[in-house]
Amino acid sequence: MNVLLVNAQFDTDSASGARNYVYRTGTALQERGHKISVLTTRPYSGRESLSPSRTTEAGLDVWRFYPANLSHRGEGTGRNPVSKGLWHGIDAINPHSRHAVEKVLDQIEPDVVHTNNLVGISPSIGSVIANWDVRHIHTLHDYSLICPKSNLLRKLTAPDEERIVCEDPPALCRLLARQKRKRLGDPDVVTGPANTSLMYIVDMGFSMTHTVSVSN
């Protein structure tokens, strides 16, 4: 089976998180005889970095490109609320990312696309995947589809600057989640580490018909 794993950031040295999950999943599937590719991002290093290029990392085919935005995800999303909001707004709909992903899909022709953390590569690539004859699996690692901070913790608008669970997101956060929901589409299967996180995402309006809770 030809599988494309997608994550906004990827390296083979991460000890935890989505990057490590993608690396371990890709390695395990490749050892079982499947053809594995990884699609991820890179910091801006000139015009050539805007186009996807392939390298081999720890035995895996890795495609990287810089998604046109104010900065790369690994460099932060801005220094103030305005620049952060603009960064997330571009990321939610990024047409350049969609074009780059379409090029990679055309090159690889996968049977399955397994997306993971998409903030930094754009949730809108889900609309590109939907146009291809592939199965789309999405794995939740945090709350980034509905929360710009990914953790559902509110500080700036909380009393005494305490970190509290954000049960009533501000209007701009709801608007951003709505844009992500619209552009991610409806993956064939959505997995997550806990049923609670899956149901919370569904309650926020995401259409996830087939969900699977995976124990840690």
C-alpha positions as CSV (number, residue, x, y, z in Angstrom):
1,M,0.0,0.0,0.0
2,N,1.2,3.5,-0.8
3,V,0.8,5.8,2.2
4,L,1.4,9.5,2.5
5,L,1.9,10.8,6.1
6,V,1.3,14.6,6.5
7,N,2.4,16.7,9.5
8,A,3.2,20.4,9.7
9,Q,6.7,19.7,11.2
10,F,8.8,16.6,11.0
11,D,12.2,15.4,12.2
12,T,13.6,12.0,13.1
13,D,15.0,13.1,16.5
14,S,11.8,14.2,18.3
15,A,11.3,12.2,21.5
16,S,7.5,12.9,21.7
17,G,4.6,14.5,20.0
18,A,3.1,14.3,16.5
19,R,6.5,14.4,14.9
20,N,7.7,11.4,16.7
21,Y,4.3,9.6,16.1
22,V,4.6,10.2,12.3
23,Y,8.2,9.0,12.3
24,R,7.4,5.8,14.3
25,T,4.3,5.1,12.2
26,G,6.1,5.6,8.9
27,T,9.0,3.4,10.0
28,A,6.8,0.6,11.3
29,L,4.6,0.6,8.1
30,Q,7.7,0.6,5.9
31,E,9.1,-2.4,7.8
32,R,5.9,-4.2,6.9
33,G,6.5,-3.6,3.2
34,H,4.4,-0.6,2.6
35,K,5.6,2.4,0.5
36,I,5.8,5.4,2.8
37,S,6.3,9.1,2.1
38,V,6.1,12.0,4.5
39,L,4.9,15.5,3.5
40,T,6.0,18.3,5.8
41,T,7.3,21.9,5.8
42,R,10.6,23.8,5.9
43,P,11.6,27.3,6.8
44,Y,11.9,29.9,4.0
45,S,15.3,29.8,2.2
46,G,14.6,31.5,-1.1
47,R,12.1,31.0,-3.9
48,E,13.1,27.3,-4.4
49,S,11.8,26.5,-0.9
50,L,8.3,27.4,-2.0
51,S,8.2,24.2,-4.2
52,P,8.1,20.7,-2.7
53,S,11.4,18.9,-2.9
54,R,12.2,15.3,-1.9
55,T,15.0,14.1,0.4
56,T,15.6,10.8,2.3
57,E,15.7,11.0,6.1
58,A,16.2,7.9,8.2
59,G,15.2,5.7,5.3
60,L,11.9,7.6,4.6
61,D,11.1,9.7,1.5
62,V,10.4,13.2,2.9
63,W,8.8,16.0,0.8
64,R,9.3,19.5,2.2
65,F,8.2,23.0,1.2
66,Y,7.7,26.4,2.7
67,P,4.0,27.3,3.0
68,A,3.8,31.0,2.1
69,N,2.9,32.9,5.3
70,L,4.4,35.5,7.6
71,S,6.7,32.9,9.1
72,H,7.4,29.2,9.4
73,R,5.5,27.5,12.2
74,G,8.8,26.6,13.9
75,E,9.7,30.3,14.1
76,G,6.4,31.3,15.9
77,T,3.2,32.8,14.6
78,G,3.8,36.4,15.4
79,R,4.8,38.8,18.2
80,N,1.4,40.4,18.9
81,P,-2.3,39.5,18.7
82,V,-2.6,41.2,15.3
83,S,0.2,39.4,13.6
84,K,-0.8,36.1,15.2
85,G,-4.3,36.5,14.0
86,L,-3.1,37.3,10.5
87,W,-0.8,34.2,10.5
88,H,-3.6,31.9,11.6
89,G,-6.0,33.4,9.1
90,I,-3.6,32.8,6.2
91,D,-2.8,29.3,7.5
92,A,-6.5,28.3,7.6
93,I,-7.1,29.0,3.9
94,N,-3.5,28.9,2.4
95,P,-3.9,28.5,-1.4
96,H,-0.2,28.0,-1.8
97,S,-0.2,25.0,0.5
98,R,-3.1,23.5,-1.5
99,H,-1.2,23.9,-4.7
100,A,2.0,22.4,-3.3
101,V,0.2,19.4,-1.8
102,E,-1.6,18.8,-5.2
103,K,1.9,18.6,-6.8
104,V,3.1,16.0,-4.3
105,L,-0.1,13.9,-4.6
106,D,0.4,13.9,-8.4
107,Q,4.0,12.7,-7.9
108,I,3.2,10.0,-5.3
109,E,-0.3,8.8,-6.2
110,P,-1.0,7.4,-2.7
111,D,-3.7,5.0,-1.8
112,V,-4.0,6.5,1.7
113,V,-3.3,10.0,3.0
114,H,-2.9,10.2,6.8
115,T,-2.9,13.8,8.1
116,N,-1.9,14.8,11.6
117,N,-1.2,18.3,12.9
118,L,-2.0,20.6,10.1
119,V,-1.5,24.1,11.7
120,G,1.6,25.3,9.8
121,I,0.8,23.4,6.6
122,S,-2.9,24.4,6.5
123,P,-6.1,22.5,7.2
124,S,-7.3,23.5,3.8
125,I,-5.2,20.7,2.2
126,G,-8.2,18.5,3.2
127,S,-10.1,20.0,0.3
128,V,-7.3,18.9,-2.1
129,I,-7.2,15.4,-0.7
130,A,-11.0,15.1,-1.1
131,N,-10.6,15.6,-4.8
132,W,-8.3,12.5,-5.1
133,D,-9.4,8.9,-5.2
134,V,-7.7,8.1,-1.8
135,R,-8.8,7.2,1.7
136,H,-8.2,10.1,4.1
137,I,-7.3,9.4,7.8
138,H,-6.9,12.2,10.2
139,T,-5.3,11.8,13.7
140,L,-5.9,14.4,16.4
141,H,-3.0,15.2,18.7
142,D,-4.3,18.3,20.3
143,Y,-7.1,20.9,19.9
144,S,-5.5,23.0,17.2
145,L,-8.5,22.6,14.8
146,I,-10.6,24.6,17.2
147,C,-8.0,26.6,19.3
148,P,-5.2,28.7,18.0
149,K,-3.1,27.8,21.1
150,S,-4.0,24.1,20.6
151,N,-4.6,23.5,24.3
152,L,-8.0,25.1,25.0
153,L,-6.5,27.2,27.8
154,R,-7.4,30.8,28.1
155,K,-5.1,33.3,29.8
156,L,-5.4,36.9,28.5
157,T,-9.2,37.1,29.2
158,A,-9.2,35.0,32.3
159,P,-9.5,36.5,35.8
160,D,-6.1,37.4,37.4
161,E,-4.4,35.9,34.3
162,E,-5.1,32.4,35.4
163,R,-5.0,29.6,32.9
164,I,-8.6,28.2,32.6
165,V,-10.3,25.9,30.2
166,C,-11.9,27.9,27.4
167,E,-15.5,26.8,27.3
168,D,-16.8,29.8,25.5
169,P,-14.3,30.8,22.7
170,P,-14.0,34.4,21.6
171,A,-15.7,35.3,18.3
172,L,-12.4,35.4,16.3
173,C,-11.5,31.9,17.6
174,R,-14.9,30.6,16.6
175,L,-14.5,32.2,13.1
176,L,-11.1,30.6,12.7
177,A,-12.5,27.1,13.7
178,R,-15.3,27.6,11.2
179,Q,-12.9,28.2,8.4
180,K,-10.8,25.2,9.3
181,R,-14.0,23.0,9.5
182,K,-15.1,24.2,6.1
183,R,-11.7,23.5,4.4
184,L,-10.6,20.3,6.2
185,G,-13.7,18.5,4.8
186,D,-14.8,15.1,6.0
187,P,-12.0,12.6,6.4
188,D,-13.0,8.9,6.0
189,V,-11.7,8.1,9.5
190,V,-10.7,10.3,12.4
191,T,-8.6,8.9,15.3
192,G,-7.5,10.4,18.6
193,P,-5.9,9.5,21.9
194,A,-9.1,9.9,23.9
195,N,-12.8,9.8,23.2
196,T,-13.3,13.1,25.0
197,S,-11.1,15.0,22.6
198,L,-12.9,13.4,19.6
199,M,-16.3,14.3,20.9
200,Y,-15.3,17.8,21.8
201,I,-14.2,18.4,18.2
202,V,-17.5,17.0,17.0
203,D,-19.4,19.2,19.3
204,M,-17.7,22.2,17.8
205,G,-19.3,21.4,14.5
206,F,-16.7,19.2,12.7
207,S,-18.2,16.5,10.5
208,M,-16.5,13.3,11.6
209,T,-18.6,10.3,10.7
210,H,-16.1,7.5,11.6
211,T,-14.2,8.1,14.7
212,V,-11.8,5.8,16.6
213,S,-10.4,6.4,20.1
214,V,-6.9,4.9,20.5
215,S,-5.6,4.2,24.0
216,N,-2.1,5.5,24.8
